[in-house]
Amino acid sequence: MGILLKNISTLLTLQGAAQKMGRFVKEEDLGIQLQSSILIEKDRIAWMGPHKKLPKEFAKKKSLQEINMKGKTVLPGFVECHTHLIFAGDRAAEFEMRNQGVSYQEIAARGGGILSTMKKTRGASLVDLTKWGQERANHFISQGVTTLEIKSGYALNLKDELKMLQAAQKVSGLRTVSTFLGAHALPPEFKSYESYLEFLAQDILPIVKKKKLARRVDVFIEKGFFPPEASEKYLRRAQELGFEVLVHADQLSLSGGSDVAVRIGALSGDHLLQVSEKEIKNLAKSETTCVLLPAADLYMKTKYPPAREMIEAGARVALATDYNPGSSPTQDLNLVGLLARLEMKMTLPEVIAAYTVGAAHALNLHHEIGSLKAGKSADILCIEKDWQTLFYSVGERVEKMVFSRGKKIFGSLK
């Protein structure tokens, strides 16, 4: 049975932003169309255009389900391209410590941070991790997210990293993309970051590949964490095995992460708070997407990434929550977009493109999602309000209808 979303008051296709590969986005690149319709067949957009021009072969179909979208706005489903969705416990006590002046690195040195979540996650069952992951994913869906990236990295051993990836694959409803982040912190079983990276490369990556538990590999390059030279060697080994790669880069210091990302052709460099004009120029010339995570910067009380400089240099920018129990325990897309507008000086069209086209590029799924066009996946968000009210009111829950791969996964509209 096909679905016809008819009489759409305002349609944002993002086709212009997609044609520009997510760079130099202006309002005209949102592809705003009035009084349009979209025909969904199976998991694809079969046709788009003015309702009165609906092809006769479609109009005559008796099995067509029609949904009147009068007064509604339709745009591509949001793409949440950086999360740590699967974990056990919380780090609320550490939030208070940071608020009292203890640094992230100090907390980690005391056995807190990622290692404290590691202990709880190792002790959690696959059933519980899957249950919690699904509950969190459902909250993302309720905000219009149709594609969700999920990282491992809170177990740091073979058995439990695989358990995390298995839980991620069991999350249902929306499209998920699993990323192996075994190189998130140094587990207590190892004495050096280099030896741990060698263990990951030789013992774990081949198993993750064989079991098809992830198609991407990430690493946290930072002073006091994984050094750039050993990390680059590790990521090149991952590429040899057929993985896509990305980098947690230059978050707490200018530690060389963005240079590694550009040099190896990583899909994305994520965080990028500390980059200078030199790194920005290199990123702008590359195909590496700059994934910016301002909610984490808010929680960490740091400066924000130089988004304005990146965009004007020609870099492709994406936004994401960085949802995790420590440095960004929020799933609120509105908060992320509002911080991008207020603190990073991004325009609303740039924010919308960053959460659709830019994020789709960060996941190497831009040929499928991020914009609306006949032949692409039917990942669609319908909202009650005008598009100019997006990323404006933190905590607001506007009525929505959400489609992922042609199936309604959330909501109804009056």
KOLMAR-140709 format. One record per residue (C-alpha): residue number from 1; x, y, z. Coordinates in Angstrom, 1 decimal. Layout:
! KOLMAR-140709
{NUM; {X; Y; Z}},
...
This chain:
! KOLMAR-140709
{1; {0.0; 0.0; 0.0}},
{2; {1.3; 3.4; -0.9}},
{3; {1.0; 6.6; 1.2}},
{4; {0.1; 10.0; -0.2}},
{5; {1.0; 13.0; 1.9}},
{6; {-1.2; 15.5; 0.1}},
{7; {-1.8; 19.2; 0.4}},
{8; {1.5; 19.9; 2.2}},
{9; {1.4; 23.6; 3.1}},
{10; {5.2; 24.0; 3.2}},
{11; {7.7; 21.5; 2.0}},
{12; {11.4; 21.8; 2.6}},
{13; {13.2; 19.4; 0.3}},
{14; {16.8; 20.5; 1.1}},
{15; {17.7; 19.6; -2.5}},
{16; {19.7; 22.8; -2.9}},
{17; {21.8; 22.0; 0.2}},
{18; {22.3; 18.5; -1.0}},
{19; {23.5; 19.7; -4.4}},
{20; {26.0; 21.9; -2.6}},
{21; {27.1; 19.0; -0.6}},
{22; {26.1; 20.8; 2.6}},
{23; {28.4; 23.7; 2.1}},
{24; {27.6; 27.5; 2.0}},
{25; {23.9; 26.8; 2.8}},
{26; {21.4; 29.7; 2.3}},
{27; {17.7; 29.9; 2.8}},
{28; {17.1; 29.3; -0.9}},
{29; {18.9; 26.0; -0.5}},
{30; {16.1; 24.7; 1.7}},
{31; {14.1; 24.0; -1.4}},
{32; {10.9; 25.5; -0.1}},
{33; {7.8; 24.5; -2.0}},
{34; {4.1; 25.4; -1.3}},
{35; {1.0; 23.2; -1.7}},
{36; {2.9; 20.0; -2.6}},
{37; {2.4; 16.3; -2.2}},
{38; {4.7; 13.3; -1.6}},
{39; {3.9; 9.7; -2.7}},
{40; {5.6; 7.0; -0.7}},
{41; {5.8; 3.4; -2.1}},
{42; {7.4; 0.8; 0.1}},
{43; {10.5; 2.5; 1.5}},
{44; {11.0; 5.1; -1.2}},
{45; {9.7; 8.5; -2.3}},
{46; {8.0; 7.6; -5.6}},
{47; {6.9; 11.1; -6.6}},
{48; {7.0; 14.7; -5.4}},
{49; {5.3; 17.8; -6.8}},
{50; {2.1; 19.9; -6.8}},
{51; {-0.9; 17.8; -5.9}},
{52; {-2.8; 18.7; -9.0}},
{53; {0.1; 17.1; -11.1}},
{54; {-0.1; 13.7; -9.4}},
{55; {0.5; 11.2; -12.2}},
{56; {-2.7; 9.4; -13.2}},
{57; {-1.2; 5.9; -12.6}},
{58; {-0.8; 6.9; -8.9}},
{59; {-4.1; 8.8; -8.6}},
{60; {-6.1; 5.7; -9.7}},
{61; {-4.6; 3.3; -7.1}},
{62; {-7.3; 2.0; -4.9}},
{63; {-4.8; 0.9; -2.2}},
{64; {-3.4; 4.4; -1.7}},
{65; {-3.6; 5.8; 1.8}},
{66; {-4.1; 9.5; 1.7}},
{67; {-3.1; 11.8; 4.6}},
{68; {-4.2; 15.4; 4.3}},
{69; {-1.3; 17.6; 5.4}},
{70; {-3.1; 21.0; 5.1}},
{71; {-1.5; 23.5; 7.4}},
{72; {1.5; 21.3; 8.1}},
{73; {5.3; 21.6; 7.3}},
{74; {7.2; 18.6; 5.9}},
{75; {11.0; 18.2; 5.8}},
{76; {13.6; 15.4; 5.8}},
{77; {13.8; 13.4; 9.0}},
{78; {16.6; 14.6; 11.4}},
{79; {19.8; 12.6; 11.4}},
{80; {21.5; 12.2; 14.8}},
{81; {25.0; 11.4; 13.8}},
{82; {26.9; 11.2; 17.1}},
{83; {25.6; 9.4; 20.2}},
{84; {26.8; 7.0; 22.9}},
{85; {23.3; 5.5; 23.3}},
{86; {24.2; 2.2; 24.9}},
{87; {25.5; 2.4; 28.5}},
{88; {24.5; 1.6; 32.1}},
{89; {24.3; 3.9; 35.1}},
{90; {24.8; 7.7; 35.2}},
{91; {27.5; 10.2; 36.2}},
{92; {25.5; 12.8; 38.0}},
{93; {28.0; 12.9; 40.9}},
{94; {30.7; 13.8; 38.4}},
{95; {28.7; 16.6; 37.0}},
{96; {28.7; 18.2; 40.5}},
{97; {32.4; 17.6; 40.7}},
{98; {33.0; 19.4; 37.4}},
{99; {30.7; 22.2; 38.5}},
{100; {32.9; 22.6; 41.6}},
{101; {36.0; 23.0; 39.4}},
{102; {37.4; 19.5; 39.0}},
{103; {38.6; 19.0; 35.4}},
{104; {37.5; 16.2; 33.1}},
{105; {41.1; 14.9; 33.0}},
{106; {41.3; 14.9; 36.8}},
{107; {38.1; 12.9; 37.2}},
{108; {39.4; 10.4; 34.7}},
{109; {42.7; 10.1; 36.5}},
{110; {40.8; 9.2; 39.7}},
{111; {39.0; 6.3; 38.0}},
{112; {35.9; 8.3; 37.1}},
{113; {34.6; 9.4; 33.7}},
{114; {34.5; 6.7; 31.0}},
{115; {36.0; 4.1; 33.3}},
{116; {33.2; 4.4; 35.9}},
{117; {30.6; 3.9; 33.1}},
{118; {32.8; 1.0; 31.9}},
{119; {32.3; -0.9; 35.2}},
{120; {28.5; -0.5; 35.2}},
{121; {28.2; -1.4; 31.5}},
{122; {30.3; -4.5; 31.8}},
{123; {28.0; -5.6; 34.6}},
{124; {24.8; -5.0; 32.7}},
{125; {23.0; -7.7; 30.7}},
{126; {22.4; -7.6; 26.9}},
{127; {18.6; -7.5; 27.7}},
{128; {19.0; -4.4; 30.0}},
{129; {21.3; -2.6; 27.6}},
{130; {18.9; -3.2; 24.7}},
{131; {15.9; -2.1; 26.8}},
{132; {17.5; 1.2; 27.9}},
{133; {18.8; 1.8; 24.4}},
{134; {15.3; 1.4; 22.9}},
{135; {13.8; 3.8; 25.4}},
{136; {16.4; 6.4; 24.6}},
{137; {16.0; 5.8; 20.8}},
{138; {12.2; 6.2; 21.2}},
{139; {12.9; 9.7; 22.7}},
{140; {15.0; 10.6; 19.7}},
{141; {12.2; 9.4; 17.4}},
{142; {9.7; 11.6; 19.2}},
{143; {11.8; 14.6; 18.1}},
{144; {11.8; 13.7; 14.5}},
{145; {15.0; 11.6; 14.3}},
{146; {14.8; 8.9; 11.6}},
{147; {18.5; 7.9; 11.6}},
{148; {20.6; 7.3; 14.7}},
{149; {24.3; 6.7; 15.1}},
{150; {25.2; 4.5; 18.1}},
{151; {28.8; 4.1; 19.4}},
{152; {30.2; 1.4; 21.6}},
{153; {33.1; 2.3; 23.9}},
{154; {31.9; 1.8; 27.4}},
{155; {33.1; -1.7; 27.9}},
{156; {36.7; -1.7; 26.6}},
{157; {37.0; -5.5; 26.4}},
{158; {36.1; -8.0; 23.8}},
{159; {33.0; -9.7; 25.4}},
{160; {31.3; -6.5; 26.5}},
{161; {32.1; -4.3; 23.5}},
{162; {30.5; -7.0; 21.4}},
{163; {27.5; -7.0; 23.8}},
{164; {27.2; -3.2; 23.3}},
{165; {27.2; -3.5; 19.6}},
{166; {24.6; -6.3; 19.7}},
{167; {22.4; -4.1; 21.8}},
{168; {22.8; -1.3; 19.3}},
{169; {21.7; -3.6; 16.5}},
{170; {18.6; -4.6; 18.4}},
{171; {17.3; -1.0; 18.6}},
{172; {14.3; -0.9; 16.3}},
{173; {12.0; 1.6; 14.7}},
{174; {14.4; 3.9; 13.0}},
{175; {17.6; 3.4; 10.9}},
{176; {20.6; 2.8; 13.1}},
{177; {24.3; 3.1; 12.3}},
{178; {26.7; 1.3; 14.7}},
{179; {30.2; 2.6; 15.3}},
{180; {33.0; 0.7; 17.2}},
{181; {34.6; 3.0; 19.7}},
{182; {36.8; 0.6; 21.6}},
{183; {39.5; 3.3; 21.6}},
{184; {37.5; 5.5; 24.0}},
{185; {39.7; 5.2; 27.0}},
{186; {42.5; 3.0; 28.4}},
{187; {41.0; 0.0; 30.3}},
{188; {42.7; -1.1; 33.5}},
{189; {43.9; -4.3; 31.9}},
{190; {46.4; -2.4; 29.7}},
{191; {49.4; -0.2; 30.6}},
{192; {49.8; 1.8; 27.4}},
{193; {47.5; 3.3; 24.8}},
{194; {49.7; 1.9; 22.0}},
{195; {49.4; -1.7; 23.3}},
{196; {45.7; -1.4; 23.7}},
{197; {45.3; 0.0; 20.1}},
{198; {47.4; -3.0; 18.9}},
{199; {45.0; -5.3; 20.8}},
{200; {42.0; -3.7; 19.2}},
{201; {43.5; -3.8; 15.7}},
{202; {44.6; -7.4; 15.9}},
{203; {42.0; -9.1; 18.2}},
{204; {38.8; -7.2; 18.1}},
{205; {38.4; -5.4; 14.7}},
{206; {38.5; -8.6; 12.7}},
{207; {35.7; -10.1; 14.9}},
{208; {33.5; -7.0; 14.7}},
{209; {34.0; -7.1; 10.9}},
{210; {33.2; -10.8; 10.7}},
{211; {30.1; -10.5; 12.8}},
{212; {29.0; -7.4; 10.9}},
{213; {28.4; -5.6; 14.2}},
{214; {29.6; -2.2; 13.0}},
{215; {30.8; -0.6; 9.7}},
{216; {32.6; 2.4; 11.3}},
{217; {35.6; 2.8; 13.7}},
{218; {36.1; 5.9; 15.9}},
{219; {39.0; 6.9; 18.2}},
{220; {39.3; 9.6; 20.9}},
{221; {42.5; 11.5; 20.0}},
{222; {43.4; 13.7; 22.9}},
{223; {46.2; 14.6; 25.3}},
{224; {45.9; 12.1; 28.2}},
{225; {44.0; 9.7; 25.9}},
{226; {45.0; 8.2; 22.5}},
{227; {48.0; 9.8; 20.8}},
{228; {47.7; 10.9; 17.1}},
{229; {50.5; 8.7; 15.6}},
{230; {49.3; 5.4; 17.1}},
{231; {45.7; 6.4; 16.4}},
{232; {46.4; 7.0; 12.7}},
{233; {48.1; 3.6; 12.4}},
{234; {45.1; 2.0; 14.1}},
{235; {42.6; 3.8; 11.8}},
{236; {44.5; 2.9; 8.7}},
{237; {44.3; -0.8; 9.8}},
{238; {40.6; -0.3; 10.2}},
{239; {40.4; 1.0; 6.7}},
{240; {42.3; -2.0; 5.4}},
{241; {39.6; -4.2; 6.9}},
{242; {36.9; -2.2; 5.1}},
{243; {35.7; 0.0; 7.9}},
{244; {34.8; 3.7; 7.5}},
{245; {36.6; 5.8; 10.0}},
{246; {36.1; 9.0; 12.0}},
{247; {37.8; 10.8; 14.9}},
{248; {36.9; 12.5; 18.2}},
{249; {39.2; 15.4; 17.5}},
{250; {40.6; 18.5; 19.2}},
{251; {38.0; 18.7; 21.9}},
{252; {40.0; 19.5; 25.0}},
{253; {43.3; 20.6; 23.3}},
{254; {44.7; 21.0; 19.9}},
{255; {46.0; 17.4; 19.9}},
{256; {46.2; 16.7; 16.2}},
{257; {42.9; 14.8; 15.7}},
{258; {41.6; 17.0; 12.9}},
{259; {44.9; 16.6; 11.1}},
{260; {44.7; 12.8; 11.3}},
{261; {41.0; 13.0; 10.1}},
{262; {41.9; 15.0; 7.0}},
{263; {45.0; 13.0; 6.3}},
{264; {43.3; 9.6; 6.2}},
{265; {40.0; 10.8; 4.6}},
{266; {37.8; 10.2; 7.7}},
{267; {34.1; 10.7; 7.3}},
{268; {34.1; 13.2; 10.1}},
{269; {36.0; 15.0; 12.8}},
{270; {33.9; 15.4; 15.8}},
{271; {34.0; 18.2; 18.5}},
{272; {36.7; 20.5; 16.9}},
{273; {36.7; 23.1; 19.6}},
{274; {40.4; 23.9; 19.6}},
{275; {41.1; 24.1; 15.9}},
{276; {42.9; 27.2; 14.5}},
{277; {42.7; 28.8; 11.1}},
{278; {45.1; 26.2; 9.7}},
{279; {43.0; 23.2; 10.7}},
{280; {39.8; 25.0; 9.5}},
{281; {41.3; 25.5; 6.0}},
{282; {42.4; 21.9; 5.8}},
{283; {38.9; 20.7; 6.9}},
{284; {37.2; 23.0; 4.4}},
{285; {39.3; 21.6; 1.5}},
{286; {38.6; 18.0; 2.5}},
{287; {35.5; 15.7; 2.4}},
{288; {35.6; 15.3; 6.2}},
{289; {32.5; 16.6; 7.8}},
{290; {32.8; 18.8; 10.9}},
{291; {30.5; 17.3; 13.5}},
{292; {29.8; 20.0; 16.2}},
{293; {28.4; 19.0; 19.6}},
{294; {27.5; 22.2; 21.5}},
{295; {25.5; 20.5; 24.2}},
{296; {28.7; 18.8; 25.4}},
{297; {30.4; 22.2; 25.3}},
{298; {27.7; 23.6; 27.5}},
{299; {28.0; 20.8; 30.0}},
{300; {31.8; 21.0; 30.0}},
{301; {31.7; 24.8; 30.3}},
{302; {34.2; 25.2; 27.5}},
{303; {34.2; 27.5; 24.5}},
{304; {32.2; 26.5; 21.4}},
{305; {33.6; 25.4; 18.0}},
{306; {34.3; 28.2; 15.5}},
{307; {31.3; 27.2; 13.3}},
{308; {31.1; 30.6; 11.6}},
{309; {34.7; 30.4; 10.5}},
{310; {34.3; 26.8; 9.3}},
{311; {31.2; 27.5; 7.3}},
{312; {32.6; 30.7; 5.7}},
{313; {35.8; 28.8; 4.8}},
{314; {33.7; 26.2; 3.0}},
{315; {33.6; 23.3; 5.5}},
{316; {30.6; 21.0; 5.7}},
{317; {29.1; 21.1; 9.2}},
{318; {26.8; 18.7; 11.0}},
{319; {25.2; 18.9; 14.5}},
{320; {24.5; 16.2; 17.0}},
{321; {23.7; 15.8; 20.7}},
{322; {26.7; 13.7; 21.7}},
{323; {24.3; 12.0; 24.1}},
{324; {26.2; 10.2; 26.8}},
{325; {26.1; 9.8; 30.6}},
{326; {29.1; 12.1; 31.3}},
{327; {29.8; 15.1; 29.2}},
{328; {26.4; 15.5; 27.4}},
{329; {23.5; 13.8; 29.2}},
{330; {20.8; 15.3; 27.0}},
{331; {18.9; 14.1; 24.0}},
{332; {17.3; 17.5; 23.3}},
{333; {17.8; 18.5; 19.6}},
{334; {16.2; 21.8; 20.2}},
{335; {18.9; 22.6; 22.8}},
{336; {21.6; 21.7; 20.3}},
{337; {20.1; 23.8; 17.5}},
{338; {19.5; 26.8; 19.8}},
{339; {23.1; 26.7; 21.1}},
{340; {24.3; 26.5; 17.5}},
{341; {22.3; 29.7; 16.7}},
{342; {23.1; 31.6; 19.9}},
{343; {26.7; 30.6; 20.7}},
{344; {28.0; 29.4; 17.3}},
{345; {26.3; 32.1; 15.2}},
{346; {24.8; 29.7; 12.8}},
{347; {21.7; 30.7; 10.8}},
{348; {18.5; 28.7; 11.0}},
{349; {18.9; 27.3; 7.4}},
{350; {22.5; 26.3; 8.3}},
{351; {21.2; 24.5; 11.5}},
{352; {18.5; 22.7; 9.5}},
{353; {21.0; 21.6; 6.9}},
{354; {23.5; 20.5; 9.5}},
{355; {20.9; 18.2; 11.1}},
{356; {19.9; 16.7; 7.8}},
{357; {22.3; 17.0; 4.8}},
{358; {25.5; 17.5; 6.8}},
{359; {24.7; 14.8; 9.3}},
{360; {23.8; 12.4; 6.4}},
{361; {27.3; 13.1; 4.9}},
{362; {28.9; 12.4; 8.3}},
{363; {27.3; 8.9; 8.1}},
{364; {28.0; 8.5; 4.4}},
{365; {24.3; 8.1; 3.8}},
{366; {23.7; 11.3; 1.9}},
{367; {22.7; 9.3; -1.2}},
{368; {19.8; 7.9; 0.8}},
{369; {18.8; 10.5; 3.4}},
{370; {19.1; 14.1; 4.4}},
{371; {17.0; 15.6; 1.6}},
{372; {13.8; 14.7; -0.1}},
{373; {13.8; 13.6; -3.7}},
{374; {12.1; 10.9; -5.8}},
{375; {14.1; 7.7; -5.4}},
{376; {15.5; 8.5; -2.0}},
{377; {14.5; 6.8; 1.2}},
{378; {11.2; 8.0; 2.6}},
{379; {12.6; 9.4; 5.9}},
{380; {10.2; 12.3; 6.5}},
{381; {9.2; 14.6; 9.4}},
{382; {5.8; 16.3; 9.5}},
{383; {5.2; 19.1; 12.0}},
{384; {2.3; 21.3; 13.0}},
{385; {4.3; 24.6; 13.0}},
{386; {6.1; 26.8; 10.5}},
{387; {9.8; 25.8; 9.8}},
{388; {11.0; 29.1; 11.2}},
{389; {10.0; 27.9; 14.7}},
{390; {12.5; 25.0; 14.6}},
{391; {15.4; 25.1; 17.0}},
{392; {13.8; 28.0; 18.9}},
{393; {12.2; 26.8; 22.1}},
{394; {14.1; 24.3; 24.3}},
{395; {11.9; 21.5; 25.6}},
{396; {9.0; 22.2; 23.3}},
{397; {7.3; 19.2; 21.9}},
{398; {5.4; 20.1; 18.8}},
{399; {3.0; 17.5; 17.3}},
{400; {4.8; 15.4; 14.8}},
{401; {4.4; 12.5; 12.4}},
{402; {7.6; 10.7; 11.6}},
{403; {8.3; 8.2; 8.7}},
{404; {11.5; 6.1; 8.5}},
{405; {12.0; 4.1; 5.3}},
{406; {8.3; 4.6; 4.4}},
{407; {6.9; 3.4; 7.7}},
{408; {5.2; 5.7; 10.2}},
{409; {7.2; 5.3; 13.4}},
{410; {5.7; 8.0; 15.5}},
{411; {2.7; 10.3; 15.9}},
{412; {-0.4; 11.5; 14.3}},
{413; {-1.5; 14.9; 13.2}},
{414; {-4.9; 16.6; 13.5}},
